[in-house]
Amino acid sequence: MDDKDFDKIIREKVDAFQDSGHDAHALTDLRDRLSHLPAIKNAWTGGRTAYIVGSLALFTLINFGIVWYFSEGRYAVLTDEIGQLKNERIQFISLQEELVELKASRVDTVYVYRDLLTIRNTGAAGLQSNNDAFVTDNRYESPQSDPFIASVADYGLTSNNRITRHGMPKYLPEVAIFEQPESPIKPEKKRIPNKTLWALEKHNHKGLDFQFGIEGMFHKSIYDFGTGDINGSLGFMTEVIFSPVLRLETGIHFGGRSYRIKEHEIKDLPPDFFDDYPGYDDQIGQLIGLESDAKLVKIPINLKVFGILDHNKKWYASAGITPEWATEQELEYKYALNAAKPPVGGAEYSSFIGSKQEISSAFYVATLNLGAGTEVYLNKQLRWQIGVFYQKGLSKAGVENRKLHGFGVKSSIWFNKP
Amino acid sequence: MVSVDSKHLNTLINLCRKGYREHQEELYLMFYNYAMSICLRYSKDREEAVEIVNDGFVKLFGHLDRYKEHTSFKAWLRRILINSSIDYYRRNEKHYHNVDISYAKHEFITEDALSKISEKEIIQIIRELPPSYRIVFNLFVIEGYNHREISDKIGIGVGTSKSNLAIARSKLKRRLLTMNQPRILGHG
């Protein structure tokens, strides 16, 4: 037997050796050695949790701090402006009332100091001609300015020298009293053009403004290799309003993302596709299904451009990125046993084994976001936004390193300060 | 079931990563006999093997974050234990008194005769080898390292590695023959 065969037999025997002994002192010795080591991982885990909680707290504090700082400064200016506007409004209302009163108390009795006015012609045309002379002589600036005077041709004189319809006396009396019909003055409501509204909003905007909102979204991921589910998420958001046109939206979203790869899809994938999947073990059986569920904390950062649609509606377009932190990811594999020998007349596979793999947290710069939608002013403090968005994977996400893209709808209610 | 074991093992590893002592001990006891099966062939007795195993587990608990979940934990543990064995050898090299001056002699043993030797006996005769021959034999024959790699790992020349391997083989064959004379029908 040569060395090669000798080595082979020795190796096989050594590999087959299974120690079954027990050493009572071994564990004690290990405990003793471990006791000299600091529990680094405990500290590290706590540190990371503290880091995350601290970051979130800092993020919230910065947001509220900015709002407080700018709001306090702006409130003084706003309060003054509001006071001035209130005074101006009171004055305006007072003036408007005075105007209405003045118009309503217009002279309805005309004293004519001329003795007689001769009607030179008969008939309606003649009367109108006389009326014109009458009005001119009695210092009316324009007969057409008073609708009543203008229609005097329709009137005649009664026996007691009052002008009535259908009477047509030859002479006008010394005094004629004209009863002016009631003419209510109703100011017409005019709609301000959108262009003017937009210009006014731009003109009135000063400094930074903020609004806070609650946002919900539904999202469907699209994968080349499987089927993405429709997932939802809920977020607490802030908008920094630089101008009526430009806003920065950010916040924190809690949600999930899941997808599944079915048996027929697995068959189309390259053999090494699952090499990146933790816990995948082709020794168990043939893989016939995979489900991935991830719990995500997302921090969307989007720039939004606004334009006016109506006096209480705006359109917007947005672009930005969303870093993601996968707090937990679970991969569930489904393997088939005896796949090569399906039972006659039975199911294709005789049995299945499920294997779940839980993955610890990881951080990814996940997606590029593009979106569009509309904003409706419900009242002075409340706005509603609804829109659609598209997401394109920037880096490989998830522990399995897969790129994704997808689309969805989102809706949010925003609270502006009073 | 494989699936349950795999899940339990990954959970256990995650808990060990977080520094829970009771779970580290559970993992240690779970793989203790496997670790001893490896380290016994690198040591002269059980005491030494226990020390190497514990060296290995202390290293393992300190570097669990480097373990990739989709790889075989056993293979990773085995690599750590072999490196611990090499470290142990180098640490104690100066204490070994290499008074054994041997030359490789051609010994002949049949496959049939070798097959009658139990695994435990094979381990026993490997442990009886002098440390410098034992480690080269283990690394070359069992772990599959080449002489260049062995020379780098234990700090000897390639020629020394080859020589040590030849002497180790010779000693083992001779020992097998003498140990089981009644059982083996020797030839030549």
Interface residues (C-beta under 8 A of the other chain):
Chain A: M1 D3 D5 F6 D7 I9 I10 R11 K13 V14 D15 A16 F17 Q18 D19 S20 G21 D23 H25 A26 L27 D29 L30 R31 R33 L34 L37 A39 I40 K41 N42 A43 T45 D275 D276 Y277 P278 G279 Y280 D281 Q283 I284 I353 G354 S355 K356 Q357 E358 I359 S360
Chain B: M1 V2 S3 S6 K7 N10 T11 N14 R17 K18 G19 Y20 R21 Q24 E25 Y28 L29 Y32 N33 Y34 M36 S37 L40 R41 R46 V50 E51 V53 N54 F57 V58 F61 G62 L64 D65 K68 E69 H70 F108 I109 T110 E111 L114 S115 I117 S118 E119 K120 I122 I123 I126 V141 I142 R169 L172 K173
